[in-house]
Amino acid sequence: MRKYPLVALLAIELLLFSSLFVSGSPPHQNINDALEDPEVLYSYFLEELSRASVVIGCLADEDFAGAEVEQLLFSRHLSIPKQIALEIGTKALSGQLLPTYYGPFQGTYDELDAIGNLQSELSSLLLELWALEDRSGIGAELLIANVLLADVNSNLDGLKGYLEDLVPLGYEISGVMVAIGSLEETLNRYASMISELENQTSYEGNMLYLMVSRSEAQGYYGVKVSGFFYYGGLPVADNAIALHFNEQELNISTDHDGRIHYDHILPADIWFNQLDVFAETGYSGEAFVSNTVTLHIEIGSMLSLSRSYDITGNVASIFLSGQLRDVYGNGLSARDITISVNGGTIELETDNYGRYSYSFQDNIYEKGTYTVFSDYVPGDSEPYLSSRSQTLVFTIFTEQKIPENGPIHAIKENLSAIMTIALLLALSAIVVLIYRRGTRMTATGGDAGRSGQRPGSIEDERDTLMRELGILERIGNFKESVILGYSRMLDFLHSKGIVALNPSTTHKDIHRTLIKVPDLGREAAYITSTFELARYSRRGIDTSRKASFFLSIRRMVERIGGGR
C-alpha cells in the first residue's frame, strides 16, 4: 500500500477518524488504512452531497449570499483532501481510493462556483435591462446576457456529469437532481426574459466581446475564456481570433455560432500576479479589438522543512533542507526563503526545483535547544501566497567553532566525550563480530569443534548483550539509542529462537511474542511503545523514558537468559 504525504495526513487525521464511528468500519491501525477504506471515504464526503443540494436551492431562489456561505463550507471541507490528491497526482501515483471519491466532489464544487458567479452577473444584468423604459439600444447587452446564460447551462451540464460519477460509489443523487430541476426553472425564466427583451429591440452593430474566469486544471493554474463576435447584428462563424494573455498571443477561431471558447493553462513557476486578456480580429476589411479583462492571480504555496543527521547521533552534522512548491506540487525557483533559528534569521534562495538547504556544520552554534522554521514571503509581483514550514525543535549537545588557523569552517567538538563514545561503539562492534563468528562455527561444527573450545553459554551471551546495552544507552541522540537497543535485543531473542525474523515480520508481530514472556507483560508493552515513539513519532524522548526502556530490555533479557 502506498503512503500518503505526512503533512497532509496529520491535518486530515482528526477529520477522517471522526467518520470511522459513523461508517461502522472496523478500527484501523493507522490513517493510511483509513484512507483506503471505502466506508470511511463514503461517510466523509456524504455531507457534501447534502451541501450541494443546499447551494443549488439557494441559486434557484437567487439567494446568492446564502449560496456563497455554503460554498465556503464546501471549500473548507475539501481543502485537506485536495492537498493530498494534488500530492498524489504530482507523484504520479495511481490506484488510490481517495482521488476516486474526492474528484467528483471537487468537480461539483467547481461547477457550482462557476454557476454562482455567472448567474449572479446575469441576474443583475437582466434586472437592470428590465427596469429600462427605453429598451431600443440594449442589443449589445442582450448578446452578453445570452453568452452568460449559455455558460451557466454549460456548467450545469458539467455538474450533472460529476454527480453521475458519484452513483457507482453508492451515493443517492435524486435529492440533488430535484434541486437542479428548480434551478433549471429559474434559468428558463431568464431565457424568457431575454427573448421578450429581444422582441423589443434589434441589434445591427458589431461586437467582439470576452469574459474570463478562473478554472481548475490538473497541476496548473487555469483560465477559462468565453465570448462572441457579431458583425451587422449576426454571429460570425469560423473567424480567426488572436487571443492575448499579457505578452503571449494564441490563435483560435469562433465556432459555428460565433462563440469563443478557450481554456488557457498558465505555466508553472510564474512571476506575474496579473493577467490581462483581450482579443483581436479582422472582418470585411475592418479591425476589431475586444474589451480587456484583468484577472488577479493568487496561488497557494507549500513550504517544507526537515532535518537529518548521521547515524551515531552526532548532532553537530545537522543538515536542514526543504522545498517551496505551489499547491499543484510544482517547485518554485529563485525565491527568497528565511530560516529562523531561535529568533535569528538566515537568508537563502531556492534552486531550479524549489529546494533549499542549510548545514549547521558550516556555522557557529553553542550547545542548547533550538527552534527552527522557515518562511516564504512573496515579492510584490509574485502570484504565490506566503507560507511557513512546520517548526522543528532539537538539541545540540556539542559545541561548534570556526578554527583559528584557516578560512574553512569546521567543527571543534568535545573530543574526550566523542572519542569515548566512538571507542565504546567500536568495542561493541568487535564483541558482536566475535560472538556471531563463534555462533556460526558452532552451528557448522567448524573451528570450535576442532580446537576443543566450548561455545559460549547463554549466560555469556546475555552478559555480552548487557555490556552492549550499556554502551548503546550512552548515545547522545535518545531516539537513535532506543532504536539500536531495540535492534540488538531482537538479535539476542532471535538467536535464542524466541522471535522469528524474516522480511514479513513487523514490530507488532514481535510485540505479540514479547507479551507472552511470563511476568513481563508491562515491560514488553513499554519496550514496544518506546520503540514506536522513537521510530515513527515526531515527539521527543526524555532521559527518564530512555532509562526505563533499557531497564525493561535488561529484565526481558535476564528472564530469557535464566536470571532475575
N, C-alpha and C positions, 0 to 999 in steps of 0.2 A: 504494500500500500504506500502510495506517495504521501509525503508530508506537506502540510500547508505552511505558509510563512509564519514564523514565530510571532512577530509583532502583531499581525492581524489576528492570530489565534488568541492571544492574550486579550485583545479587545473584544472579540466576539464570544469568548467563553461563557460569560455570565448570561448573555442573551440566549445563546443556543441551549445551554443547560437548563434554562428556565422552561424550555419547550419539552424537555425529556419527560417531565411528570405529566404534561398534558397529553403527549402522544401515547403514553403507555409503553414505550420502548423499554427493554431491559437496560439496567445501568451500564454505562460504558467506562472503560478503564482510562480513556483519555479523549481529548477533544477531537483528534483526528478520526477516531472510531465514530464519534457522534456525527461528524460531518459526512460520513459515508452511510448513514442510516436514513433511508427514505422517509420513515415516520417522523424523525426529528425535523428534517428539512420541510416536510409537508406542513407540520404544525407551525414551524417558524414563519413561513410565508403565508399561512392561511389568513391572517389578519389583513394582509394587503389586498386580498380579493374583496373583502368587505369594504375596505377603504376606497378601492377603485369605484365601487358602486356608489359610494357617497359622493366622490368627486364628480362622477358623471351626472348624478342627480342635481348637484349644485350648478353644473354647466347647463343642464336642461332648464333650470329655473333662472338662469342668468345671474346666479349668485356667485360672481367671480371672486369676491373676497373669501367666501366660505371655501370655494374650491382651492384657493391658494393656501389656506391654512392646512387643509387635509393633504395637499401635495407636499407641504413642508414636512409633515409627519411621515409621509410615504418615503421621502428622500432620506430622512434620518435613519429610518429602519433599514434602508437598502445600502447605506454608506459603507458599513463594515463588510458585508458580503461582496460589495462592489470592489473593495480593495483587494480581497482575496482572489476574486475572479480575474481581475486585471493582472495580478501576480502570476496566476496560473497561465493566463494567455501569454504573458511575457516570456515565461519559461517553456512555452510550447508543450505544456503537459496536457494530456487528453485522458478521457475516461473517468474524470472526477464527477461525482454526483452534484456537488454544489452548483457549478455553472449550468447544469441541466435545469435546475429549479430557478436559479437566480435570473438567467437570461430572459425568459418570458415576462417576469415581473419588472425587470429593468426596462424592457421594451414597452410594457404597458405604461409605466411611469413616463417615459419619454414622449409617447404619443399623446397622453393626456396633457402633458405640459405644453406641447405644441398646439393642441386643440384649444386649451385655455387661453393662450396668448393671442392666437389668430381670431378666435370667436369674440374675445373682448374687444379687439380692434374693430371687427366687423360690426358688432352690435352698436358701438359708439358711432361709427360712420353712418349706419342706416338711420339711427335716431336723429343725427344732425340733418341728413338729407330729407327725412320725413317731415321735419319741422319747418323746412323752407316753404315759403309761399310761391316763389318763382323757381320752378324746377327745370327751366328750359336749358340751363347751361351746366347741368350736372352729369353730362355723358361720361367725362373722363373719370369722375368719382365712381360712377356705376361700373366702369371697367375694373377699377380696383376692387370694388365690392365683389364682383364676380370671381376675381382671382382669389380673394380671401376665402370665399365660400368653397371654391374648388379645392383649395389647400386643406381646409377643415375636413372636407369629405375624404380627401386622400389619406389624411392622418387617421380618420375614423376607420377606414378600411384596414390600415396597418394595425390599429388597436384590436380589431376583430381577429386578425391573424394571430397576434400574440396570445389572445385569450383562448383560441382554439388549440394552441400549443400546450395549454395547461390541462386540457381534458385527458390526454394519456397519462398524466401524472396523478390523476384521481380527483382533480378539483371539479366542483359543480359550478358552472358558469351561467346557469339560467337566470339567476338574480341580476347579474351584471348585464345580460342581454336585454332584460326588461328595462333597465335604466338607459341602455343605449337606444332602445325604442323611443323613450321620452325625449332624448337628445335629438334624434332624427326628426321628430315632430317640430322641435324648435328650429332646426336647420331648414326644414321645409317652409316654415313661416318666413324665414329670412329670404328664401328663394322667391316666395310670392311677393314680398315687399319689393325686391329688386325688379321683378317682372312688371309690377304696377308702376314703379318709378320710370322704367324704360319706356313704357307706353306714353308717358307724359313728356318725354324729351327725345332728342335724337343727337347722335354724335357723328360729326363729319370730319373731325380733326385727326391729327397724327399723334401717336404717343409711344415712347419706349420707356417702360417702367419696370423697376426692380424692387423686390423685397428680399431681405437677407435675415436669416435666423441661425441660431446655434443648433447643431445636430450631433448625435452620437456617432463616433467612428471607432472601430476596433483598433486601439493602440495609438490613436492620434486625435487631435482637435479637429472637428468637422464643422463646415459651414454649408447651410442649405440656401441656394439662390433660386428664386422663382420670379416670374414677371410675364410681360407680354409686349408685343409690338403690333400696333394698329396704324394703318395708313388709309386716310379717307374714310375713317369710321369702320374699316373692315380689318380683320386679323390677317397678318402677312405670314404665310406658311413657308417653311424650309428656307428661311432667310439667314444668311451668315451674321453672327453676332460675336463681337470681341468683348470678352469679359475681362475687367481689370481688377486685380487684387493687389493693392499697393503698387509695386513696380512690376508685378507679374501679369502677363497677358495670356489668355486662353481663348481658343476659337471654338464656338459651338454653333448650333442652328436652332431656330424656332421649330416647334412641332407643327402638325397639320392645322392646329387651332391658333397658331401664332403665339403659343405659350413658350416660356423659357423655363427650363429645369436644369439645375446643375448642383451636384454635391461636390464641394471642394474640400480637400484634406490638406491641412497645414503640415509642413514638415516638422520633424521633431527638433527640439533644441533651438527654438526661435528667439530672437532678440527684440521683437516689437510687441507692443501690447494694444495696438490699434490697427484695425483692418478697414481700409477704405475701398468700397466696391462700387463700380459703375460699369455701364455697358455703352458700346458704340456700334453703329451700323450705318449702312447706306442703302437707299432705295429710291428708284425712279430719279436718279441724279441728285438726290438730296442726302445730306449727312444728318444723323440724329445721335444725340447723346442723352443717356438716361439720367435720372436723379442719382445722387451719390448717397450710399448708405454707409454709415460709420459704425463698426462693431468693436466694442471694447472687450479685449480678451483677458480672461482670468483662468489660469490653470493651476491646480493644486500641485504641491511638491511634497516629497517624502525624503527625509534626511536620516540616514542610519549612522550608527557609531558602535564599534566593537573593539575589543582589546584581545591581545594574545601574548603569551609568554612561554619560555622554554619549559620542558617537562620537569625540571628539577625545582620549579617554583622560584627561580631567581628573578624576582620582580624588577630588578634593575634593567632587564631587557624588555620591558613592557612596550608594546607596539600598538598604537591606535590607528584605526582605519575606518573608512565609511564610504558612502556613496550618496550623491544627490540625484534624485530621479523625479520626473513628473509623475502624475497619477497613472499614467499609462505604462510606466516602467522604463521610459527612455532616459538614459543618462544625460545630465546637463553639464556641458563643458565650460571651462574658464570662468566659473562662478566663484565669488569670494565666500569662503567659509571661515567662521570664527570659532575656535575651540576655547572654551572657558575652563580653566584649571584653578579651583579654589579662589575664584574672583579675578585671577589674571587671565589674559587673553593671548591667543596665538593665531595669527592670520595666515590662511592657506588659500590655495586656488585649486579647483578640481581639474583633473586631466581630461583627455578627449572622451572618456567614458563616464565622466561624472565622479570619479573616485578621488579620494584624498587620503593622506596618511601622515603620521607624525610619530617619531620614535623618542621615547624618554632616554634612550641610550646616548643621544647626542646633546643632552642638556643637563643643567644643574638642578637637582632636586634633593631635598633632605628627606629623612625618614618621616613617616606620618601617613595619615589618611587623606585621600584625595577625592574630590567630587568633580567629575568631568562631564561636559556635554558640549554639543556643537550647534551652531545657529547658521541659518541662511537667511539673509535679508536682501531681497532683490533691489536692483537699481531702478531708477525712475522709468526707464523704457522697457523693463523686462516684464513679461506677462505672467510669470510664476508667483504664486503666493509664498510668503515666508514660512519657514518650518524650523522645528527644533528636534534634535535627536533625543533618544532616551538618555537618562542620566546614569553614568557609571560611578560607582563608589568602590575604591580599593585602597589597599595599604602598601606602602613601600617600606621594606624592612632594612634596606641597605642604603648607604649614602652614596650619591654620585657626584663627582667633581671633575673639573677640567684639569688635565695635567699641566704642571707649571712649565715644562720644557718643550712644548710643541703646540702648533696651531690646531692639531686634530683633536677633537673631543673624544674622551674615553671615560671609562668608569673606574673609580678607585674605591674598592669595597673594603669592608672589614675582613681582611684576609684570614685572620685566625679562625673566625667563625665559619666562613665559607669553606676553607680548606679542611676544617674538622668534619663538616658535613660531607664534603666530597670524599674524604678518606673513609668515613664510615660507610657511605654508599658503595665505594669500591670494594671494601672488605665484604660487604653483604653480597655483592655480585659474585665474588670469588667463592664464598661459602655455598651459595646456591649452585654454582657451576660444579663444585666438588661433589655436593650432595647428589645432583642429578646424574653425574657421571657414575658415581657409586651405585645408584639405583639401576642404571642401565646395565652395568657389569654384573650385578647380582641377578637381574632378570635373565641375562643371557648365559649365565654360568661362566663368565669370562675371567678377567684378571683376579677377581676376588676369590674365586674357587681355586685357581692355580696357586695363589700365594698363601692360601690358608687363612686369609684375613676374614673375620666375621663381619658381615654387613651391619650397618648401624641399626640399633634398636629403635623402637618407636619413641622411647624416651629421648634418645639422642636427637632424633629428627624434631621432636617437639621443642627441645631446648634450643636447637639451631633456629627454629622459627621464632621463638621468643626473643632471641637476640636481634633477629632481623626486624621484628616488630618495634623493638626499642629504637632502632636506627630510623625506621620509616616515620615513627611518631615525632621525630625531631625536625622533620622537613618544615620549613617556614610557611610554605603555602598549605593551609589546612586542608583544602579540598583535594589537592594532589596527594597529600599524606593519607587521607582516608581512602581514596581510590586505589593507591598502591597497596595499602594494608589489606584492603578487601581482596585484591587480586592475589596477594601472597597467601592469604588464608585459604582461598579456593585451591591453589596449588597443593597445599597440605591435605585438604579434605579429599581432593581428587586422588592423591597418591594413596590414601587410606581406603579408597573405594566408597567414601561417604556420598560424594556428589559425582554425577556424570557430566563431563564437559564435552560438548560437541557443537557444531555450528548452529543447531537449532535451540540450544539451551539458553534460557533467559534468566535474569536475576529473580524473576517471580518463581521459576521452577526451583531455583536454589533455595529461595525462602521457604517454599513448602517442605523442602528436605530438612532445613535447619530447625524449624519449629518442632520437628519430631524428636529432637535430642532431649532426653529426659531432664526436667527441672530447668531448662534453659530457653523456654519459650519467650520470656521477656527479653533476654539478651539477643535472641535471633531477630525479634522484631526491631530492636534498637539498631542492630547491625544493618539490616535491610533499609530501614528508613533513613539512617545517616548516609549510607551509600547513595540512595536515590537523591537525597538533598545535595550531595557533592557532585553527582554526575549530571543531574537533569535540572536542578533549580538554580535560579539566579540569586537566591538568598545566601548569606554567608554562614560559615560555621565558626562558632566561638571556641575558645580554649577548653571550656568545660565539656562541650559536646564531643570534641575530638578525644579528650581523655577518657570519657565514658565509652566511646566507640572502641578504643583499643583495649579497654578493660573487658568489655563484652567479648571481643575476639579472643583474648587470653583465656577467659573462662571456658569459651567454646573449645579451644584447642586443648586445654587441660583435661576437659571431660573426654574428648576423643582420645587423648594420649594416655588416659588411665589415671590422671591426677585429679586433685580437687582444688 
